[in-house]
Amino acid sequence: MQCLLNPLVEFEFYPRITGRHCKCKRVTEQHLRHVEKDVLIPKIMREKARERCSEQVQDFTKCCKDSGILMVVKCRKENSALKECLTAYYNDPAFYEECKMEYLKEREEFRKTGIPTKKRLQKLPTSM
C-alpha cells in the first residue's frame, strides 16, 4: 500500500504494533496520537502557562497561606485573576502550536537518543 503524501513510499507492517506505519518522514514526524493531543501537549501547556502567570500564582498562593480555612471566600479575586490568565493561554491557538512544536522536538530527540528529556537534562555523575 502506498503513502497518501508520498506515493513513492510504501507502508510497512510491524507485527508487534497493530496497524500499518508509513516510512514517510512527514507523516511520522507530524502525526500525533490521541494521548499526545489530549494529555501530553496540554501538560506542557499547563506548565508553561503557570510559568507565564507566575505573578498570579504567587498572589493566589500567598492569599491561601494567609487565609487558612477561609481561603475559599477571601481569595476569590486572586483565584479569578489566575483562572483568567491561565484560560487566556489555554485558548490561544498560537500557544498550543508553540507547545506542540516543543513536544515534537522532544519526541524527535527521544527517538534519536532513547533518553527521556528529564534524564538528559540531569547532570551526569563524574567518574573518579
C-alpha positions in Angstrom: 0.0 0.0 0.0 1.3 3.5 -0.8 1.6 6.6 1.3 -1.0 9.3 0.6 1.5 12.1 0.9 4.3 10.5 -1.0 3.3 7.7 -3.5 6.9 6.5 -3.8 6.9 5.4 -0.1 5.4 2.1 0.8 3.6 1.3 4.1 5.3 -1.2 6.3 3.5 -3.6 8.6 5.1 -4.2 12.1 3.6 -7.4 13.6 4.1 -6.3 17.2 2.3 -2.9 16.6 -1.2 -3.1 15.3 -1.8 -1.3 12.1 0.4 0.0 9.2 3.1 2.6 9.6 4.4 4.8 6.9 8.1 5.4 6.4 7.3 8.9 5.0 9.0 11.3 7.3 6.3 14.0 7.0 3.6 11.5 8.3 5.7 10.0 11.1 7.1 13.3 12.4 4.0 15.4 12.4 1.3 12.8 13.3 0.1 13.0 16.9 -1.6 10.1 18.7 -4.7 10.9 20.8 -2.7 10.6 24.1 -0.3 13.2 22.8 -3.0 15.6 21.7 -5.2 15.2 24.8 -2.7 14.5 27.6 1.0 15.3 26.8 0.7 18.6 25.0 -1.9 20.0 27.5 0.5 19.0 30.2 3.3 21.2 28.6 0.7 23.9 28.2 -0.2 23.9 31.9 3.5 24.0 32.9 4.3 26.9 30.6 1.1 28.8 31.4 1.9 28.6 35.1 5.4 29.9 34.4 4.0 32.8 32.4 1.3 33.5 35.0 3.8 33.3 37.9 2.7 36.6 39.4 -0.9 35.5 39.7 0.2 32.1 41.0 2.3 33.7 43.7 -0.6 36.1 44.7 -3.1 33.2 45.0 -0.6 31.0 46.9 0.2 33.9 49.3 -3.5 34.6 49.8 -4.3 30.9 50.5 -1.5 30.6 53.1 -2.5 33.8 54.8 -6.3 33.0 54.9 -6.2 29.4 56.1 -9.7 27.8 56.2 -11.4 30.9 54.8 -9.4 30.9 51.6 -12.4 30.0 49.5 -14.1 33.2 50.5 -11.1 35.6 50.9 -9.1 34.6 47.7 -11.9 34.8 45.1 -10.3 37.9 43.5 -6.8 36.2 43.2 -8.4 32.9 42.0 -10.4 34.6 39.3 -7.3 36.5 38.1 -5.3 33.3 38.0 -8.1 31.5 36.1 -8.4 34.3 33.6 -4.6 34.3 32.9 -4.4 30.5 32.5 -7.5 30.4 30.4 -6.2 33.0 28.1 -3.1 30.8 27.4 -5.2 27.6 27.1 -7.5 29.1 24.5 -4.6 30.7 22.4 -4.0 28.7 19.2 -0.5 30.1 18.8 0.4 29.0 22.3 -0.9 25.5 21.5 1.2 25.4 18.4 4.3 26.5 20.3 3.8 23.8 22.9 3.1 21.2 20.1 6.3 22.1 18.4 8.2 21.8 21.7 6.7 18.4 22.2 7.6 17.3 18.7 11.1 18.4 19.2 11.4 16.5 22.5 9.8 13.4 20.9 12.3 13.6 18.0 15.2 13.9 20.3 13.9 10.9 22.4 13.6 8.8 19.2 17.2 9.7 18.3 18.8 9.1 21.7 16.4 6.9 23.6 16.9 9.1 26.6 13.9 11.0 28.1 14.2 14.8 28.4 14.3 14.7 32.2 17.2 12.3 32.4 19.0 14.1 29.6 18.8 17.4 31.4 20.1 16.0 34.7 23.8 16.3 35.3 25.8 13.2 34.6 27.8 11.8 37.5 31.5 12.4 37.2 33.8 9.4 37.4 36.8 9.4 39.7 
